[in-house]
Amino acid sequence: MNCIFCRIARNEIKSDKVYEDNDLICIKDINPQAPVHILIIPKKHVEKLYEVEDLILLGKMLKIACQIAEKEGIKESGFRIVINTNRNAGQSVEHVHVHLLGGRIMMWPPG
């Protein structure tokens, strides 16, 4: 695939990595919406959340997000996990990913 996240996962595009393993790459968002804004991206290309078949991988994405929240010092103060799906929800890259946001008070409702 030639999507930007696939290219980042293949190290074709430079990114500010905070975590990487065989399944995931986690990077700082280039347009952060909070003091901590990390993207948890599966290396396997899947466009939409409703197309994800690997539930273990989806669980791993959430577990790694929690580990990064602890490392970034936002575990106790609070953090938000967001998965946007389709344009009206704000999905701007057609590759499923998790946003980890924290380091400030989050408002509700979002968006």
C-alpha positions in Angstrom: 0.0 0.0 0.0 1.1 3.5 -0.6 -0.8 5.2 2.2 1.1 7.5 4.5 0.9 5.3 7.5 2.1 2.2 5.5 5.0 4.3 4.3 5.8 5.4 7.9 5.6 1.8 9.0 8.1 0.8 6.3 10.4 3.7 7.4 10.0 5.4 4.1 8.8 8.5 5.8 10.5 9.9 8.9 8.4 10.0 12.0 8.9 10.7 15.7 8.5 7.1 17.0 7.7 6.4 20.6 7.1 2.7 20.2 7.5 0.0 17.6 7.2 -3.8 17.4 6.3 -6.3 14.7 2.6 -5.3 14.7 2.5 -1.6 15.6 4.2 1.7 15.2 3.4 4.5 17.5 4.3 8.1 16.6 3.8 11.6 17.8 1.1 13.3 15.8 2.4 16.1 13.5 -0.6 18.2 14.3 -1.1 17.6 18.1 -4.5 18.4 19.6 -3.2 18.0 23.2 0.2 18.2 24.9 0.4 14.4 24.4 -1.0 13.2 21.1 0.3 9.8 20.0 -1.0 7.7 17.0 -1.0 3.9 17.5 -0.9 2.5 14.0 -1.1 -1.2 13.0 1.5 -2.1 10.4 -1.0 -4.2 8.5 -3.2 -1.9 6.3 -6.9 -1.9 7.3 -8.9 1.2 6.3 -11.8 1.3 8.7 -12.5 0.1 12.2 -15.4 -2.0 11.1 -13.1 -3.9 8.7 -10.7 -5.0 11.5 -10.8 -8.8 11.9 -7.8 -9.2 14.2 -9.4 -8.6 17.6 -6.2 -9.5 19.3 -4.4 -6.7 17.4 -7.1 -4.3 18.3 -6.8 -5.2 22.0 -3.0 -4.8 21.7 -3.4 -1.3 20.3 -5.4 -0.3 23.4 -2.9 -2.0 25.7 0.0 -0.3 24.1 -1.8 3.0 24.3 -2.2 2.5 28.1 1.5 1.7 28.4 2.4 4.8 26.5 0.1 6.9 28.6 2.0 5.7 31.7 5.4 6.4 30.0 4.2 9.9 29.0 3.0 10.7 32.6 -0.7 11.0 31.8 -2.0 7.7 33.2 -3.1 9.0 36.5 -4.3 12.5 35.4 -6.3 11.0 32.6 -6.2 10.4 28.8 -8.6 9.9 26.0 -8.6 7.2 23.3 -10.2 8.1 20.0 -10.7 6.0 16.8 -12.3 8.1 14.0 -14.1 6.1 11.3 -15.0 7.7 8.0 -14.9 11.4 7.0 -17.8 12.8 9.1 -16.1 11.4 12.2 -12.8 13.0 11.3 -10.8 10.1 9.7 -8.3 11.9 7.5 -6.1 8.9 6.8 -7.7 5.7 5.4 -5.8 3.4 7.7 -7.3 2.5 11.1 -5.4 4.0 14.0 -5.9 5.0 17.6 -5.3 8.6 19.0 -4.0 8.8 22.5 -4.6 12.3 23.9 -3.7 13.8 27.2 -1.9 16.4 29.2 -4.8 18.8 29.5 -8.4 18.8 30.6 -10.6 17.2 27.9 -14.0 18.7 27.2 -17.2 16.8 26.7 -18.9 16.4 24.3 -16.0 16.2 21.9 -16.1 17.7 18.4 
